[in-house]
Amino acid sequence: MSGAARIATAQPVLWVEYENKKDKCHYAMIFRGNFANFVNMKSDITFLPERKQRDLHQLVGLIREEVKDVVMIILYGSYATDTYVERDIRRDYGGGKTEYRSDYDMMIVTRQRLGEREGTVETRIQDRFAAGKPEAEVVNVHIVSESISKLNDALLMGRYFYVDVVSEGVKLYDSGEYRLETPRELDYAEIKTMAIEYYQPKISRSKRFTRYGKVAYEDGEYVDCSFFLHQVAESLIKAISLVYILYGHKDHDLKELLKKTKCHTLELIKVFPRDTEEEERLFELLRRAYLEARYNPNFVVTKEDVDALHSRVELLKQIVEKVCRERFDYYDSQAGKH
């Protein structure tokens, strides 16, 4: 296969049709037995509108410019399964207006793992993709990166997020250097085992940073306390995706993490409402604390700020434990049927 960037559009393929176009985050629970997709993965995007096809062509080009050792680019999620949401406006729990639209979910497969570079690469690609476009027309780009060895190991182990990416995704670019492994079937009992394996360290981490935050609070170090509260919130939010799709997002930005978790549960809208200026200020304070609490000597956090944020993070803890417990129960219920 040529190393030039291309998106094949001529081959007829099969894809899953869903009646519910509002399904914002579909991930299959077990591999459906369509092993042919791992030999001849879908590469046709003509089922999408021309504007979406042009977007994807542009993104392939941008990704190849930004990531020199990319070997595959895979479109997954709602655009790959034609269940995307163009625009959905609704009222949130606080009575404010929220707007949702599906992201372009892209997996970048590289020779060597991007690691911490992933967030920087995603930002550059999003900025370049949005340049010159009306804000209302810009679709957010969500990037997951893995090395080819990590992806193939995950497929062999039946890690179902990766299995779904390949079985339902669309290959937008392939250098032709590597092949994807064929996974074994993963049952619900195994999914639950993996989910707990990923969940417990995040909860332990959140408890550890809660202890650190308590010491900082007692010492009157409210800036340090804001950083520890950020780390508690980050760990808790990341636990949800680990339980739902066995994938850990690498972001530290709470706004991005909340956006990526929204497709699993809308419960988190209760935690950080941003309907008033004060609510927005507090959320931005917590969001900025990851960097500024450590590196900005002029960053100011008061005792009142910490008290308000602490109550929010405590609510987050309760909700995360609840939705994850419900997911574990779901896995148990499904395991009993198979």
Buried (B, 14 or more C-beta within 10 A) or exposed (E): EEEEBBBBEEEEBEBBEEEEBEBBBBBBBBBBEEEEBBEEBBBBBBBBEEEBBEBBBEBBBBBBEBBEEBBBBBBBBBBBBBBBBEEEEEEBBBEEEBEBBBBBBBBBBBBEBBEEBBBEBBBBBBEBBBEEEEEEEBBBBBBBBBBBEBBBBBBEBBBBBBBBBBBBBBBBBBBEEBEBBBBEEBBBBBBBEBBBEBBEEBBEBBEBBBEBBEEBBEEEBBBBBBBBBBBBBBBBBBBBBBBBBBBEBBBBBBEBBBBBBBBBBBBBBBBBBBEEEEBEEBBEBBBBBBBBBEEEEEBEBEEEBBEBBBEBBEBBBEBBBEBBEEBBEBBEEBBEEE
